[in-house]
Amino acid sequence: MPEFKNLGLDGVVEVVPDRFGDDRGFFSETYNARLWKEGGIAVDFVQDNFSLSRDVGTVRGLHFQTPSHAQAKLVRVTRGRVFDVAVDIRKGSPDFGKWVGVELSAEKWNQLFVPAGFAHGFVTLEADTEMAYKVSAFYSKEHDRAIRFDDPELGIDWPLAPGKAVLSSKDAAAGPLSEMETGFVYQADRSE
Ligand SMILES: Cc1cn([C@H]2C[C@H](O)[C@@H](COP(=O)(O)OP(=O)(O)O[C@H]3O[C@H](C)C(=O)[C@H](O)[C@H]3O)O2)c(=O)[nH]c1=O
């Protein structure tokens, strides 16, 4: 049975799937709808994504899609290592603007579940890091948003030397959360 660990920010869960090793290597179910639902990850995923980041210090994020196309994400590293971050961006949430970070790596074989209503991003800790992840809504360029990763009001403690982030032009131009209407509103019963 996979291990599910609540990271202390409403619904953000670290998952460690089982690995079955033998002389050839190992086998792992990296997603199983029944088991992951038993672990509290009760969303249906519709799209698989993959990204390769060549340089250490590559930052992708903080991203989210606005509510009509909100995405929950199940992210994992198939090669290399990242510091992965989820930020609560639900207006009215007692944890609004709070973040949690966890190291994901091929070696640890761990995953992070990021619910809808949270922004997501990571910084790579090794060269040629691969990220494979599932999302619960299709990509929509029109609903895709970015919050600057080093937003001083979020105060995310990135393991990254100042000025060393490798960023897309979109992420380099991103503004702070305070200047953004994310559209997400906190619901105490997390019915969404
Ligand atoms: C996300 C996405 C992108 N694209 C296209 C759009 C661009 O032409 C190209 C690169 O997109 P972007 O620079 O947004 O990719 P990332 O910076 O890796 O964005 C992702 O990184 C952070 C960590 C996330 O959590 C999201 O999954 C996602 O926003 O792929 C698609 O065709 N489909 C998609 O689902």
Ligand as a Chemical Component Dictionary entry (heavy atoms), coordinates in Angstrom:
data_LIG
# 
_chem_comp.id                   LIG 
_chem_comp.type                 NON-POLYMER 
_chem_comp.pdbx_formal_charge   0 
_chem_comp.three_letter_code    LIG 
# 
loop_
_chem_comp_atom.comp_id 
_chem_comp_atom.atom_id 
_chem_comp_atom.alt_atom_id 
_chem_comp_atom.type_symbol 
_chem_comp_atom.charge 
_chem_comp_atom.model_Cartn_x 
_chem_comp_atom.model_Cartn_y 
_chem_comp_atom.model_Cartn_z 
_chem_comp_atom.pdbx_ordinal 
LIG C1  C1  C 0 1.418  23.438 -19.053 1  
LIG C2  C2  C 0 1.252  23.195 -20.520 2  
LIG C3  C3  C 0 1.996  23.870 -21.454 3  
LIG N1  N1  N 0 1.822  23.623 -22.789 4  
LIG C4  C4  C 0 2.670  24.337 -23.736 5  
LIG C5  C5  C 0 2.570  25.852 -23.647 6  
LIG C6  C6  C 0 3.959  26.326 -23.997 7  
LIG O1  O1  O 0 4.064  26.453 -25.399 8  
LIG C7  C7  C 0 4.863  25.176 -23.555 9  
LIG C8  C8  C 0 5.572  25.448 -22.235 10 
LIG O2  O2  O 0 4.592  25.834 -21.296 11 
LIG P1  P1  P 0 5.037  26.452 -19.906 12 
LIG O3  O3  O 0 6.190  27.371 -20.100 13 
LIG O4  O4  O 0 3.786  26.978 -19.235 14 
LIG O5  O5  O 0 5.539  25.136 -19.139 15 
LIG P2  P2  P 0 5.965  25.090 -17.592 16 
LIG O6  O6  O 0 6.667  26.331 -17.180 17 
LIG O7  O7  O 0 6.633  23.773 -17.396 18 
LIG O8  O8  O 0 4.554  25.078 -16.850 19 
LIG C9  C9  C 0 4.168  24.028 -15.979 20 
LIG O9  O9  O 0 4.960  24.152 -14.845 21 
LIG C10 C10 C 0 4.366  24.210 -13.566 22 
LIG C11 C11 C 0 5.317  23.568 -12.595 23 
LIG C12 C12 C 0 3.021  23.612 -13.439 24 
LIG O10 O10 O 0 2.591  23.250 -12.354 25 
LIG C13 C13 C 0 2.162  23.524 -14.619 26 
LIG O11 O11 O 0 1.867  22.176 -14.887 27 
LIG C14 C14 C 0 2.675  24.151 -15.821 28 
LIG O12 O12 O 0 2.296  25.508 -15.739 29 
LIG O13 O13 O 0 4.019  24.031 -23.421 30 
LIG C15 C15 C 0 0.890  22.718 -23.254 31 
LIG O14 O14 O 0 0.736  22.513 -24.467 32 
LIG N2  N2  N 0 0.121  22.040 -22.339 33 
LIG C16 C16 C 0 0.273  22.243 -20.990 34 
LIG O15 O15 O 0 -0.434 21.581 -20.193 35 
# 
loop_
_chem_comp_bond.comp_id 
_chem_comp_bond.atom_id_1 
_chem_comp_bond.atom_id_2 
_chem_comp_bond.value_order 
_chem_comp_bond.pdbx_ordinal 
LIG C1  C2  SING 1  
LIG C2  C3  DOUB 2  
LIG C2  C16 SING 3  
LIG C3  N1  SING 4  
LIG N1  C4  SING 5  
LIG N1  C15 SING 6  
LIG C4  C5  SING 7  
LIG C4  O13 SING 8  
LIG C5  C6  SING 9  
LIG C6  O1  SING 10 
LIG C6  C7  SING 11 
LIG C7  C8  SING 12 
LIG C7  O13 SING 13 
LIG C8  O2  SING 14 
LIG O2  P1  SING 15 
LIG P1  O3  DOUB 16 
LIG P1  O4  SING 17 
LIG P1  O5  SING 18 
LIG O5  P2  SING 19 
LIG P2  O6  DOUB 20 
LIG P2  O7  SING 21 
LIG P2  O8  SING 22 
LIG O8  C9  SING 23 
LIG C9  O9  SING 24 
LIG C9  C14 SING 25 
LIG O9  C10 SING 26 
LIG C10 C11 SING 27 
LIG C10 C12 SING 28 
LIG C12 O10 DOUB 29 
LIG C12 C13 SING 30 
LIG C13 O11 SING 31 
LIG C13 C14 SING 32 
LIG C14 O12 SING 33 
LIG C15 O14 DOUB 34 
LIG C15 N2  SING 35 
LIG N2  C16 SING 36 
LIG C16 O15 DOUB 37 
# 
